[in-house]
Structure formats: C-alpha cells, structure tokens
Amino acid sequence: MPRIDYFFATLSPYVYIAGTRLEEIAAKHGAEISYKPMDVMALFPRSGGQLPKDRHPSRLEYRKQEMRRQAKKAGLPLVMRPANWPTNAAPSSYAIINAQRAGGGDMGRLVHAITRSCWAEEKDIAQEDVIREALEEAGFDPDLAESNLMLAADEYAQNLEEAVRRGVFGSPFYITDTDERFWGQDRLSDLELHLSGRL
C-alpha cells in the first residue's frame, strides 16, 4: 500500500485551501496517509525560510494575491486577515495527533474543520471549545482535545525534527514512501500523477 507522510501546520491557509483533496486522492489510489502536524514557525528558520512578518513586502503582497486566487479556485471562503491568526497551534495539533492514534473518525474532515475555523470562521483554534467542536464534527471523541497532552506534545516536537531531517520547508508538504516530495496544495495534482505512475 502506498504511503503519504503529510507534514502540515494548522495555522497554514494553504492547508485549509487544500480541503480534503489529499484524502480523495489517497482513497483513489489506495494510499495510507500519516498525519504529521508540526510547528511551521519553528521550521522556517531551520529550513532556509523566514517568518511571514520578516518577509520582503513584495513576497507578502504576492502571498495575499495567491491566497485569494487559490481559495477562489477551490471554491472556499477565505478571510485574508483572520481575527485570531496567528495563535498557538499546539492545542489543535495535539488533538489531531490524539485523533489519529484513537481512530474512529475522519482525519481529513478534522484537519479541514480546524483550519476552516481559523480561515473562514475567524475562531481561535487554540481554544478548547473550538477544537472539541471540530473533533465532534469529524466523528471523534471531543475529549481528545484534552487527553494525553504530554504524549501528543512529544510527538508534535518529533514531527518537527523529522520534517527538518526529511527536507520539509513549508506547509502543506507531502512525501511518498519513495521519497517523492510535493510542496503546496497546488501540487496535489502532481502527487496524483505520481501515484498513477505518470510522473
């Protein structure tokens, strides 16, 4: 069975814009997804990048245009400057780690519910009630928002170290079991072509 290691940040607008296309592609090709939420703000300086606030104005302007265009292509509403961004991504990431370990729900729907809460609904995804609501929407026990936090925190830190080792430098980032790497939701079509044996 093909495997896709999915490195992402719950603060990333492009993870939201990706929707559940990764899950649709994986289902089509019988691939397994391993969800690896990470601290992208800690990743940037360790992988040659800069925090958004430190980027050149031309890059920031392009980012705004690209976010608007990509959201429109995906047919998703997008608030360009959400009231609660940035925020602490750790609580939502811990919930995703706990949910993957627990099973029984829809992981793609969970990730999308959390990122939608930030980028379309302007909710604070560091808040327990917002996380519980996303867990419940995706068919998970909402108590996963506050259980096994030390274990989840350790895995969250390990995900960052693994990301650095494996050449990840942004979010979303997809790595196949043959070490083919795809950066950005706009490369999902290339990932599908690869899984089809055409790329």
N, C-alpha and C positions, 0 to 999 in steps of 0.2 A: 504494500500500500504506500503510495507517495505521501510525503510528509512536508508540511509547510510550517516553519517556525515564524511566527508573526510577532515582530517587535513593534511596539506602539506606545504612545502616550495618550492618556485620557484627556489631556489638555489640547491635543492636536486638532485643528479644524479639518485637516485632511483625512483623519480617521473617521470623523463624522461624515464628511462628504463621500467617503468610500461606501457608506451604508452597509449592506450585507452582501455586497458583490463577491467578496472573498469566499464567503460561506457557500454562495451559489456555485462558484467555480469549483471549489473543493468537492462539493456534492456531485457535480457533473463528472468529475474525473476520479472519484473515489479516493480523494486525498484526506489525510488527517491534518487538523490544524492544532498546533500547540501555541496557546496564547501567552505572550510574554510582555506584560506591561512593564514599562521602565520609566526612569526619571530622565526625560529628554533634555531638561535644562542642565542636568549634570553631564549628559552625554555630549552636548555641543562642544564645550571647550576641550573635551578629551578626544574629539574626532575631527579637529580642524575647523569647527564651526564657531559661530558667535551666537550669543543670546539675542533674541529679537530686538531688545532695547538698544543693543550695541551695534546693530547693522546700519550700513550706509542708507541714507534716505531713499536712494534710487531702488535699493533692494526692498525696502519696506513698502514703497509705492507699488512696485511690481507684485509683491505678495498680496496686497489688497486687491489689485485687479484680478490676479489669478484666483484668489479665493472666491471672488464674486462670479467669475466665469465658470469655474468648476462646479460651484453649487448650483448654478443655473443649468448646466449640462446634466447634473444629477437629478434635477427637479426637486431640490431640497431648499427650504427656507434657511437663511443664514443671517445672524446678527453679526455685523462686522466687528463691533467692539462690545462684546458681552459685558454686562454689569459686573459679573463675578469671575472675570478672567484677567490675569492668572489667579489661580488659587492653589491650595495644597492638593496635589494629585494623588498623594499616597493613600488616603482612605478609599477612594474609588478603585484604585489599583489593587489594594488588598482584597476588596470584595470580589474582583474578577479572579484573582488567584484562588480565593476560597471557593468560588463557584466552580471553577474548572476542576478543582480537587473533589468537590462534592458531587458534581454531575447532576443530571436530572432536569436540566433546563436548557435554554437556547443561548449559547455563548455569543453568537453573532448579534442576536437581539439585545443581549445585555450590554455589550460594548456600544452598540448604536444608541440604546436608551440613555446611557450615561453621557455620551458625547452630545446627543441631541439636547439633553437637559441643559448643557452649557451653551451650545452654539445656536440653538433655536429658541429655547425657553428661558434663557438667562438665569438659570438656577445655579446655586453654588454646589458643585459636585463634591465639595469637601464635607458637606452636611449629611449627617446620618439619615435624615428623613428622605432626602433626595436619592441616596444610594439604595435605601430599603425599597423605595418605590420602583426603581429600575430593576432590582433583583426580582421583585414580585411580578413585574410586567413580563420578565423573561422566563418565568416559571421556576425560580429558585426560592429557597427559604430566605426571607428577608433578614433573619437573624445572622446570616453570613456576613452582614455589614459590620458586626462587632465580635466575631468569634475568631479564634486562632490568630490574633493580630501579630504576635511575635513571630510565628512561623511564616505568616504572609509577608511581614516586613523583611525577613531574612531572604525569602525568595525574590522579592522585589529588588533588593540590593544585588543578589546574584544575577538577576536578569540584566542589570546594567553592566556588570562585569563581563558577562557572556556577550552582550552586544558589542562592547569595545573589542573583545578578542576576535569577534567574527566579522568585523568590518562594517558594522552598522553606524550610520551617521545622521539619521533623521527618522521621522515618523510620518506615515507607516512604512515599515520595511519588512520585506518578505524574503525568506531564504528557504530554498528547497533542500531536500535531502541529498541532492547532487551539488550543493553549494552554489546554485544559480541565485543571484541576488537581484531584487527588484525594489527600487525606492519610489515611494509615492503611489497614491491611489490611481494616478493616471498611467501606471504601468501594469495594472491588473490585466489588461487585455494581452500584454506581452507574457505575463505569467501563465495565462490560459493557453496561449500559443505554445509555450514551452511544455506545459503538461500534456498538450495534444501531440507533442513530438514534431511540431512545425517550426520551432525556434530554439 
